[in-house]
Amino acid sequence: MREPLHCLPHAYGQFADALERIEESDGLTQMATAIAMHFQKDVTLDQVLSDLAEIANTIKDRVHDVNPHALVAHLHQYMFEELGFQGNDEEYYDPRNSFLPWVIRTRRGIPITLSLVYKLVAEQIGLLVDGLNVPGHFLVQTQVGDESMIVDPFDGGTMLSLEEAHALVRTVIGPDEAYDETAFQPMTHRQWVARMLANLLHVFSMQGNVDQIGAMSELYDLLKVVHP
């Protein structure tokens, strides 16, 4: 593996190390954490895993019914009503909104990172969650028994019908913009990480931050490699 020119070597190495496990939840967690490691020197994967487990364990301690509807109810009650996870409307383009550890700590973020926290906690209590790569506003799909629910973690865990989700997309991207209906199909973890990096590249492009564009581009190039 070549040495990066812009990305911190420790972050780059952690990102590369997780590539072969990217479609496993621990690989996704490590890659998202590695992105933050480039910017926040005190970030560790162990701390991120511990913080996620603490949230999940609190929910599990409250669950006395393994019915998936009960699991979802406890998840939403704790994450959104008690802990207060929600979208950071006021500072939407702050790059920290894309850093998993920062979002866990502050309970604020953009749709894709809040969705990631939701997924990683939900899976620890026995739920299945997929990302939906819809344009303009990332959503998740949660499997509840034989049903699939669309959830908007940015809006405090609001549950949406498919029609409501389409209406939300139209509101964000404009009524006349075309988009592929496959956007509502479950996405891969590789696509998830790619979109996180694309968001950061967009933010740093707006800021004209050449060094950080270079660092995120190096991670993006790594992502294209199946076996680094």
VOSE-842026 format. One line per field, with one value per residue (C-alpha): residue number from 1; residue in one letter; x, y, z. Coordinates in steps of 0.001 Angstrom, whole numbers. Layout:
BEGIN
nr NUM	...
rest A	...
X X	...
Y Y	...
Z Z	...
// end
This chain:
BEGIN
nr 1	2	3	4	5	6	7	8	9	10	11	12	13	14	15	16	17	18	19	20	21	22	23	24	25	26	27	28	29	30	31	32	33	34	35	36	37	38	39	40	41	42	43	44	45	46	47	48	49	50	51	52	53	54	55	56	57	58	59	60	61	62	63	64	65	66	67	68	69	70	71	72	73	74	75	76	77	78	79	80	81	82	83	84	85	86	87	88	89	90	91	92	93	94	95	96	97	98	99	100	101	102	103	104	105	106	107	108	109	110	111	112	113	114	115	116	117	118	119	120	121	122	123	124	125	126	127	128	129	130	131	132	133	134	135	136	137	138	139	140	141	142	143	144	145	146	147	148	149	150	151	152	153	154	155	156	157	158	159	160	161	162	163	164	165	166	167	168	169	170	171	172	173	174	175	176	177	178	179	180	181	182	183	184	185	186	187	188	189	190	191	192	193	194	195	196	197	198	199	200	201	202	203	204	205	206	207	208	209	210	211	212	213	214	215	216	217	218	219	220	221	222	223	224	225	226	227	228
rest M	R	E	P	L	H	C	L	P	H	A	Y	G	Q	F	A	D	A	L	E	R	I	E	E	S	D	G	L	T	Q	M	A	T	A	I	A	M	H	F	Q	K	D	V	T	L	D	Q	V	L	S	D	L	A	E	I	A	N	T	I	K	D	R	V	H	D	V	N	P	H	A	L	V	A	H	L	H	Q	Y	M	F	E	E	L	G	F	Q	G	N	D	E	E	Y	Y	D	P	R	N	S	F	L	P	W	V	I	R	T	R	R	G	I	P	I	T	L	S	L	V	Y	K	L	V	A	E	Q	I	G	L	L	V	D	G	L	N	V	P	G	H	F	L	V	Q	T	Q	V	G	D	E	S	M	I	V	D	P	F	D	G	G	T	M	L	S	L	E	E	A	H	A	L	V	R	T	V	I	G	P	D	E	A	Y	D	E	T	A	F	Q	P	M	T	H	R	Q	W	V	A	R	M	L	A	N	L	L	H	V	F	S	M	Q	G	N	V	D	Q	I	G	A	M	S	E	L	Y	D	L	L	K	V	V	H	P
X 0	1433	1897	-709	343	-2506	-4409	-2908	-1212	-3026	-6443	-5454	-4241	-7399	-9518	-7522	-7555	-11359	-11832	-12099	-14787	-16661	-19962	-19860	-21067	-17718	-15968	-18413	-17936	-14154	-14169	-16496	-14333	-11162	-12532	-12933	-9443	-7919	-9513	-9852	-6628	-8271	-10654	-10301	-12307	-12615	-14305	-16750	-17657	-18067	-20340	-22537	-22719	-23702	-26693	-27686	-27308	-29532	-32243	-31784	-32137	-35575	-36873	-39045	-40635	-38622	-41446	-39706	-42334	-41424	-37719	-38324	-40463	-37738	-35036	-36881	-37897	-34328	-32399	-34672	-36828	-34398	-30947	-32223	-30470	-31565	-30440	-28011	-30001	-28131	-24667	-25548	-22287	-20000	-17742	-17980	-21529	-19885	-17678	-19262	-17648	-18662	-22257	-22466	-21151	-23144	-26231	-26340	-25441	-26543	-28891	-26231	-24308	-27421	-28624	-25338	-25700	-29276	-28195	-25271	-27358	-30430	-28417	-27096	-30644	-31640	-33076	-32096	-31428	-30375	-29370	-31417	-29250	-31982	-30806	-30657	-31677	-30349	-32907	-32923	-35202	-35871	-37215	-39986	-41295	-42704	-42874	-40317	-40417	-38681	-37177	-35752	-33206	-32498	-36092	-36105	-36907	-40008	-41505	-42457	-44582	-42991	-45171	-44079	-40433	-40793	-42447	-39531	-37034	-39015	-38968	-35198	-34070	-36947	-40135	-38707	-35463	-35393	-33966	-33659	-36340	-33615	-32574	-35108	-33384	-31011	-27505	-24158	-21827	-19341	-21933	-22601	-18955	-18607	-21476	-19975	-16721	-18568	-20344	-17031	-15479	-18416	-18003	-14256	-14729	-17071	-14416	-11592	-9689	-7233	-5442	-8635	-9898	-6649	-7039	-10634	-9754	-7067	-9630	-12070	-9426	-8799	-12510	-12349	-9901	-11517	-8336	-5887
Y 0	3365	6163	8928	12447	14272	11906	11122	7711	6331	7208	5953	2660	2120	2813	421	-2282	-2356	-2546	-6312	-6247	-3292	-5146	-6197	-3724	-3670	-2818	3	1335	1253	3043	5778	6174	6292	9255	11132	10072	12269	15345	14491	13177	11839	9497	5758	2880	1339	4470	4602	946	1509	4520	2639	-386	1808	3157	-293	-1891	729	-108	-3861	-3476	-1946	-4480	-7212	-8208	-9357	-8292	-6102	-3372	-3164	-3005	-114	1707	1478	2432	5581	6485	6389	7699	10507	11461	10941	11364	13886	12773	15123	17024	19917	22443	25463	24249	21790	22284	21939	19005	17585	16518	13759	12498	9502	10082	13745	12909	10271	12761	15851	13980	16289	15564	15308	12593	10070	10079	10078	7157	5393	5772	4496	1453	530	769	-924	-3914	-4485	-4888	-7335	-5185	-5141	-1698	-722	2643	4184	6206	8665	11997	15029	13391	10026	7661	4164	1183	-892	-4431	-4918	-8456	-8859	-5100	-2548	951	4014	6120	9651	9888	13527	14389	12672	9201	10129	7105	7672	5855	5364	8170	10499	9611	10476	13763	14551	13932	16204	18927	18704	18322	20141	18875	18740	16902	13298	10539	6787	4763	2303	4950	3320	-52	-1053	209	-1447	-284	679	3059	4386	5269	6701	9090	10145	10990	12738	14932	15925	16585	18885	20786	21224	22262	25016	26080	25838	23592	21895	19826	18243	17635	15758	13698	12681	11947	9532	7660	7712	6167	3449	2689	1713	-1073	-4357	-5945	-3209
Z 0	-970	1537	1289	384	2122	4389	7797	7558	10620	9192	5757	7191	9243	6158	3992	6660	6676	2916	2700	5423	4045	3623	7290	9899	11713	8454	7763	11296	10988	7637	8869	11973	9884	7943	11221	12385	9710	11283	14964	16491	19674	17818	18406	17006	20471	21809	18894	19381	23108	22599	20138	22424	25370	23459	22233	25668	27275	24752	25199	28969	28433	25934	27389	24083	21071	18766	16142	16548	20239	19354	16958	19524	22194	19687	18620	22160	23412	20404	19321	22292	25172	23640	21114	17931	15146	12094	12379	10335	11627	10603	7866	5919	8909	7891	11427	10577	8513	11362	13085	16533	16568	15605	18348	20918	19902	18639	15625	12027	8420	7134	6116	9418	11592	9474	10131	13907	13615	11607	13841	17015	15507	14329	17849	19167	16429	13657	9980	8509	4979	3614	803	-1547	-2459	-3872	-1637	1629	2831	4394	5874	5512	8613	8418	10975	10759	7273	6752	5614	7083	5685	8471	8406	11260	10350	11240	14607	13313	11342	9586	5964	3444	37	-1312	1501	873	-2810	-1853	473	-2321	-4630	-1983	-1650	-5276	-6995	-8620	-12134	-11395	-12595	-10441	-10724	-8941	-7911	-5373	-3058	-3258	-417	-1047	-396	2350	-350	-1792	1698	2327	-1177	-509	2829	1066	-1762	788	2348	-1050	-1815	1468	1044	-2579	-1408	1106	-1424	1000	-1350	1287	2586	-940	-1529	1651	937	-2692	-1523	574	-2332	-4585	-1989	-1940	-5612	-4773	-3789	-2382	-1335
// end
